[in-house]
Amino acid sequence: MTDFSKKFAIQLLTEAVLKENSWFTDLLLRWHPAGDAVNSRPGDGKGVFARDWVKKCELQNLRVAFRGGYMNFYCGGQSIANVNFGRDGLQAKIHVKYVYGSKGIGQKYVTLNSKGSPELGSGQPVAYDSMLEWILNANRKIGREKRFVDFVVAHNSEVIDLEMALPAYSIIPGKRPCAPRVDLVALEPCEGRWQVAFWEVKLVGDGRVRCEGSELPEVVDQLKHYTDWFCDRKREESVGNAYQENCQLLVGLHAIARRIRPDIEELGDGIRAVAESGAPPLLVDIKPRLLIIYNKKGESFRKNGHYDKLMGAGLHVKTVEDLSEVALCGQS
């Protein structure tokens, strides 16, 4: 990955293409934009994570994220379909373990297009029927942290990206380049404009946010990798430009999805504002934030000084114990 971009030939998603690829319209039918549960208030909000989300329930709503020339549809953090335009038209790459279940071996991917997908063993094309089984297979791979990420997305309508990967780089000559990934990217109002904010998500029991003695938790160094990448002003500008285009793509895809599902949830105000013609450039907060989900280990996290260490390291830390604290914008 040599540059940072958010592109997809959305103009090629014509009515004829949609008609030929029913699997893609199924993806759109299952796509729920960020914030789809903003108005949902189960119970009083206490214990919501443990009761309804962090436990191994089945997730079927999909989220979408644009990349450099393709888009990913996610189910609870698992990439259900990598969609692009190839030599044979619209196609999707899907993990063998999702398509074939326990019979899927290795880390290979199956190609799905207008002709269907290859039959296990023979390789002969099989007409597309449904992706429900694939999604159920993916659910078996979704961990607690990713379920929490999906919960956050559901309650924040300005989330614009998941699993964001920065271009591989190395600030030390001769050291192997690394490509940092950020869990969530969201918009937030800032000085009358909109700003891009990056969020790393961790469970409170994660060893990377805890350490003994005077040492700093591992996550401090992890977040430093992100800020190091932004040391070049041009990189910061490229991210702002890319996410402005990203918002335009979301608006374009949403218009297509609305023709298929008229009751689809609306995109966030910020997404629509940034996508408008003539909208001012996006601001970018180059300092990533840390979002920590509490459970029974939350008390010891503060008692043993782990929270204070993170704050002392200059991190923007937001802790979430229940539904009332899940909004990304607001107090730390």
C-alpha positions, 0 to 999 in steps of 0.5 A: 500500500503506497498511498492513502485513498478511498475510491470505488467506481460507484458509477458502474453500479447500474441497474443492469449490473444490480440485476445480474448480481443479486448477491450484491443487492443482498449485501445492500439489503443487509447494510445498515449505516452507522447509527442504525441503533441510535434510537434504540434504548434497551432497558436502562442501558446498564449491563447492555454489553454483557447482556445483548452484545458481548455475548455470542449472539448472531450478528446479521447486519452489515457495515461497509468500508471503502478502500483504494478501489474496492469496498468491504462489507463487514459483519461484526468485524469479519470481512464478509465480502471484498467487492470490486470490478474485475475482468468479468465485471462486479465480483466479491472475494469471500473467505473459504471458511465462510462459504464452505464452513468446516470444509473450507481449508486454509486462508484462500478466498472464493470469487463470487460474480454474476455466474455464482461461486465455484462448487467445492471440489469440482470448481464448477460454478454454482448459482448464487442462492443466499449468503445467510449461511456464510454470515452465520459461519462468520459469526463463529469467528467474531470475538468480544472486542469486535462485537463491541466495535459493532455496538459502537458503530450502531450507536454513532452515526458519524462513523465512516470507516472500520479497520483503517490501514495506513500505508506501510512505513518505517521511521527507522532505516532498514527496519521492516515497514509496518502498516498500522490499523485503526479500529474506528474512524469517525467525524466530529464537529470542530470549530464550525467544520467537521474533523476526522478522529481515529479510535483504537478499541480495547477491552478493559481486560486486554493486557495491552492496556495494562502493565506492572511497575513504572512501564507504560502499557503496550498500547501507548507505543501502538498509538505512537505508530499512528502519530508518527505516520502523520509527521508529514503534513502531506500525509495528513492532507491526503487523509482528509481528502480521502475521507471527504471522497469516502463520504461522497461514496457513502452518499452515492451507495446510500442512494442506490441502497435506498432504491432497494430498501426504502426504509434504510437508515439515514446517514449521519449529518456530518457525512452528508455535509462533508459530501456536499459540493463545495464543502470545506476540507476536513480537519484531521486530528492526528492524535488517535484516541483510546476507547475502552469497554468495561466489564467486571475487570473495570474496577481493578483497571482504575484501582491498580493505576492502569487508567492513570498511566494511560492518561499520564502518557497524554492519551485521549482515553474514553471508558464505556460502562453502559449505553449512556456512555457509548457516544464518541463525541463528548467528554473523555 
